[in-house]
């Protein structure tokens, strides 16, 4: 069952969306403010996020922008602000679609189906960087034909880096994504697990994949032919 995150502060509308999406075969989770919605979006995988533009805590625009720094989850904005300017801003900050309130539920469901088709409906299951491959469903990692044995945290960290290949991810974002919002340790745990991954993926003359961006975080990139 595909799950949809609803970030909407109007509780009657949130409840209506939960009921209608449930009838349509979707699972749902709801947040009533921007900060809680952002935490859920970063900590979990959803088929789509329905995001209100005007939210307490963090605006929908800011929530969308921060999600896009880390993840490609489809986002459909729901808002009473329907000017061309607002629509353009919403799409430019990373939304996949924009639905003005009030809306017809059948139209919203059709847009969800369209967004799902454009984004392959399910998350990408095979990721590749040079000779390194990661199969998300089987949690299998191979490099140049050999199986790489990883712990649960190591796999989740590598998965996050690979699905955001060539992006620089901050330690805070990696901590939030891999360890979750309830983890009360420091960001140094990210550095420790990066060292574990490097020992398993890069030692023994294998090409460098994980790059440190000083003062910011880490980025996984395709190995270069020389001097990687």
N, C-alpha and C positions, 0 to 999 in steps of 0.2 A: 504493500500500500504506500503510495506517495504521501509524504507529509508536507504540509504548508504551514509556515509561520505567519501569523497575523499580528502585525504591530499597529494597533489602533486604539486610541484612548476613548472613543465613544463606545461604552459597554453594550448598549442595545445593538449597535451595528456589529460589534465583535461577536456577540451571541448569534445574531442572524447568520453571519458568515460561517461560524462553526457549524450551525445546523445545516445550512445549504451545502457546504462543502462536504459534510459528513454524508448527506444523502447522495452526493455525486461520487462517493467512494474515496474521498481523501481523508487522511488523518490530519488533525490540526493541533497547534500549540499557539497560545495567545500571550502577548505582552501589551501592557497598557501605557508604557512610557518608552522613550527612546533608548535610555541606558539599558534597561532590562532587555529590550528587543535586540540591541546590539550584542549583548552578552550571549543570548540564545543563538543568534545568527552565527557568531564566531565559534561557539562551542559545539554546534550540531550541524548535521547535513539535512537540507530540506530540498524538496523538488522545486519550491518557489517561495518567495517572501512577498506577502501583501503588506505594503508599507504606507501608512498615512503620512502626509507631508507635515502637518502641524501637530507636534507631539510635545508633551512636557519632558523636561530633562535634556534631551537632544532632539533637534529638528530632524524630520525625515531626510532632508538633504544631507545632513551631517552623518546620519546613520548609514545612508547609502554610500557616501564617500568612504567611510571607514571600512565598510564591508568590502568594497571594491579594492581596497589596499591589500586584501588577503585572499578573497574568494570570488568565484565567478557565479555564485548562486543566482538564478534568475530572480529579478525584482520587478514587481508591478506596483506602481504608486497609485494610491487611492486618495483623492483630495477634492475638496470643494472649490479649490482655486484652479480654474480651467482656462486661464489666459494662455495665449501662445508663448509668452515669456516664461510662465511657470512650467509649461510643458517642456520647452527647450532646456530650461535649467535642470529639470528632473532627468531628462534623457542624457544631458551632458555630464551629469554627476555619476552616471552609470546605470540608471534604470533601464529595463528592457521594454517596458510599456507603461502607459499612463492612462488611468481611467478616472473620469470626472464624476463626482457625486452630484446628484443621485444617479445610480447606474442600474441597469437591468441585470439580474443575476445570470441569465442565459448568456448575455454578452460577456460578462466577467469569466464565466466558465469557458467560453469559446476562446477568449484571450489567453487563459491559462493553458489550454490545449495547444494553442499556437506557440506560446513561449516554450512549452515543453518540447515541441517538435524542433524548434530552432536550436534548442540547447541539448538535443539528443536525449531528452527526457530523464535519463539516469546519468549519474556522474560517470565521467570517463573511467573505465576499468583498467586500461593499460597505459602506463606512462613510461616514457623513454628519455634517457639522457646519455648519449654516446652508447657504450656497451652495457649500460645499466638499464634494467627494466623492472617495473613494479606493477604487479597485478593486484588491484585493490580488493577484489572480491575474495580471492584465495589467499591474500596477504603473503604472496610469494615474491621475493626479490632475487633477481639473477644478475650476474655481471660476467660478461665474456663466457657465458655457458655454465658458470659455477653458481650454486645456490648460496646466497648470503644469509646467514642465520642472524636474525635481529630479535631483540626483545619487543614487547608490545609498545613501549614508549619510543624506542628507536625507530620502529616501523612507522608509527604515527607521525613522528617528527620528519622522517624522510618523505612520507606521503605528502605532508604539508608543503615541504620545500619543492617537491617535484611538480605538484599541481600548480605551483606559482613560479615555475621555472623562469629565470631571468629577472624576477622581481626581488627587490631588497625587502626583507621582512624583519621588523624590529623584534628584539627579544621579548618585549611585552606581548606582541601579537602572537609569537610562537608559543609563549607560555600559556596564553589564553586559549589558543587553538588546541594545543596538545595536552596540557595538564588541566585545563578548565578554570572557570572563574572562581571556584571554591578553594583552589590551591593557595596555601598561605606561605609557601616558601619564596625565596628570592629568585630573580631572573638568572642567577649564576647556574641554576640547574640546567638551563638551556645550553650554556657554554660546556658543561660537563658532558651532556649527551651529544653535542656536536663533535666533541673529541672522540667519543665512542664510535660515532658514525665514520669519522675520518679514518680511524684505525682499521675499520672493517672494509672501507671502500677505497681508500687512497694509499694505504701502506703497500710496500713491496713493489714500488715503481709504477703503480697504477696512476692514471691521470687524475689531476685535481678537479673535483666537482663542486665542493662547497667553499665559497669564498667569504671571507670576513670583510665587512664594510665598517671600518673603524668608527666607533662612536654611534653606530646605528644598529647593525644586526648582521644577518647572513643572507646569502643568495646562492642558489644552485644554478650552475650554468653548464652548457655543453662543453666538454673538454676541447681545448685547442689542439691543433696538430703538433705544435712545438711550444715549449715553455708554458704549458698550462699551469 
